[in-house]
Amino acid sequence: MGANYATPDAACPDCGHTQDQRPLRSGGWIRLEPEPQLPITAVPEQHRWFITADGYAVDAHGNEPHCYIAHHRVCSRRPHPKHMDPIFTAIWLRNRARDGLAID
């Protein structure tokens, strides 16, 4: 079994929900929306994240059929940005509903 990246440190400082926090090869970290994995056809190419065999998050152009997205784009505590891609709007709305928050 691999490393467990869903640690208390992975909790979003805005909404408090645990995310899939992954290291970046550049040395930083990114919180990825933990589920569901999304079909790459639904996510704009520049917003796709993939997990390498050794656990790193990479925004490379992968050949996998599914990808992850960065949590900050769909955090329920952030305002709904204008011009959001439909997949991000759907997940943001799901997260708002999960947290019992109004839809702005």
Buried (B, 14 or more C-beta within 10 A) or exposed (E): EEEEBEEEEBBBEEBEBBBBBBBEEEEEEBBBBBEEBBEBEBBEEEBBBBBEEEEBBBBEEBEEEBBBBBBBBBBBBBEEEEEBEEBBEBBBBEBBEEEEEEEE
